[in-house]
């Protein structure tokens, strides 16, 4: 399988109303040679450029509010003083990745394609981010995402957010046995990794 990523980025200098939140449209396609393969899923993901907002001396709340109510709702939970809260600041990054929407075609559900997609997005689009965030709406959502390393964001309720600290070594997702059917592969312990080198 492969993904196609598209976005619309202004070339002008970012400001409090434009350019400090970048939205990506993600399409998932089968890995075949068809000239026009059918899309099997899609996602909508935002990167919040916290470091750039700080460099430009733009209040983060203004940035989030100018984008949308959906993004602005993250402010009091994840940020304070125009920066990620200490509990979400880990590793070398300071931006945030927000997975707003992720839909898999019903014919392809149950194959963990969504887990594989989010893992790849965390490894690529989220370079330089400290945290990945996604909303949940049920206990089933929580149970689905926690094996990948996501945890419930306090205060936790029937609906809320899950987050993944990107400086932490987390499980990988791959399809080693059956192409297109993904499973979680825990990272080796640091001791096991040293034995291989």
N, C-alpha and C positions, 0 to 999 in steps of 0.2 A: 504494500500500500504506500501511497505517497500523499503529501499535503501540498496544497497551493495556497500561498499567503499573499494577500493584497492589502494595500493601505493607501491613504491619501495624506501626504505630508506637505504642508506649506513650506516654501523655501524662505519665506521672510522670517525675521527674528521672532522667536516665541514671545508671548506676552501672557497676561493673566486670562485672556479669553481665547487663546489659540496656540496650539503647538506644544503644550506641556502635558497633554494626554494624547497618546497616539493609539487609535483603534485599528485593529487588524481583523480582516475577514479571512477565515480559514475554511477551505474546502478539502474534504478527504475523498480520494479516488482510489479505486482498485489499481493495482500495479499490473496493468495489462496493456496490450498494444492497440486497443481500439482507438480509432481516431477521435471519438467523442465519448469517453467513458462516462457512465452515470455516476453522479456524486453519491457517496454512501453516508455522508455526514457533513456537518459544518459546525463552526464555532465562531464566537465573537469575543475578542480578547483586547484588553486595554493595557498599555504600559503607562504608568504614571511617573513622569520625569521629576522626581522630588529634588534631586541634586541640581537640575537645571533651574527649577523654580527658586531654589535657595540662591543660586548664583545670580539670578536676575532680581533678587529681593522682592519676589512676588509671593504674597501670602498663600500657603497651600490651600486653605479653605476657599479662597477666591478662585483658584485654579479648578478645584473639584466642583464647586458650585456652578462655574461657567460651563462646564462640560454637561452635566446632567444630574438630576436628583439621585439616580442610581449610584453614581460615583461619589457624590457629595455625602451620601449616607455612610461611606467608609471612614469619614474624617474622625469622628469622635471615638471610634472603636480602635483604629490602627495608628492614629497620628496625634501628636501634640507638639506645640511650638514649631510648626512647619517641618516636622521631622518624624520618622517612624518612632513609635514608643519603644522603650528599651527592650521589651519582650519580643519585638518583631524585628529588631536590628541585629543581624548576625552575618558574619562573613564580610566580604569586601564591597558589597553593593549597598545602595541606598534607595533605589527605585522600587516600585511595586508592580507586580503583574496581577491583573484582575481578569478572571475567566467569567465573563458575563453569561454566556449562553453556549451550550454544547449539546448538539442533537445528533444521534446516530439513527440511520434508517432502521425501522423495526426488523427488517430481514437480516440485519447484521448485528443486532443486539446480542448480548451474552458472550461476546468475543473479546471484551476488554479493550476495544478500539479506543474508547474514550480515555482510559488510563494511559494507553500508549501515546495518544495525542498530547495529553497534558504533560507527560514526562518529557516528550520531545520539545514542547514549547518551553518548559522550564530549562531545558538544556540549551536552547537557542535564543528565543526572543527574550528570555529572562536573564541573560548574562548581564551582570551589573545590578541585578535586583536582589533585595534582601528577603523578600517574602512574596509568595504566590497566594492569592486569595480566591475562593470561589464560594458562592452561596449554596446553602442546602435547604431542603424543604421537608425532610423526613428522616427518621432513624435509618431507613434503608440507604439514603444518600450518605449518611455518616459511615455506615458499615462498608459501603462500596469504596469510599475514598481513603479511609484510615490505613488500609494495608500499603498504600503508596506513600504514607508518611504524613498525610494531612491530619490535623487535630482540630477539635472544636474550639472556636474562638470564644473566650468568655464574653458575656455571661452564659451563653448557651441557652437555647430554648427550642421550641418545636420547629422554628425556622431561625436561620442565622447564617454565620459564615464559618468556613473551615480555612485554615491557613497552613502553609508549608514553609518552614524556614529553609531558605535555599543555600545557606552555608553549611547545612547538615548533610552528611552522606545519607541518602535515602535509597529506597529500593529502585531497581531498574525494571523496565517492562520490555519483554521481547517475545518473539514467536519462534523459539528454537525447535519445537516439535512439529507444529503444523503452521504453515504460512497463513498469516491473517487471523490467527487465534492466539491472543497474547496472554502471557501470564507474568506474574510478579516474580522477579528474581532478586532475592535479597543480596545486598552487597556483601562481599566477604568481610570478615572481621579484619581490623588492622593487622592482627597477628598473622592471619592467613594470607593477606595481601603481601606482607613482608616475605613470607616463605616462597612466594612465586618470583621474587626479584633477587 
